Amino acid sequence: MQKSNTITKTEPSSLAVLRADAGMTQVELARRVGVSQSQIADWERGRNVPSAKSCVKLAFAFGVDAGAVLAAVTHVGE
């Protein structure tokens, strides 16, 4: 069976789940981390991966261990 290239429905990324669990919008998170809202969206979609420095800032914003953020951003799109 051949895999389709068409995406019909996707689950939210782990990074998006962390953000939602923290009760933040992309705009709020972007302000806390010091990046644009579009950068947050790109990270959540797996288009880009945050730097180590940004992962630490994300972890601080979420109140979680940096390892949780690293796990979230490395499993996007799997």
Protein Blocks (a to p, Z undefined) as FASTA:
>chain_A
ZZdfbdfbdcddfklmmmmmnopafklmmmmnopafklmmmmmnopaccdfklmmmmmmm
nopafklmmmmmmmgoZZ
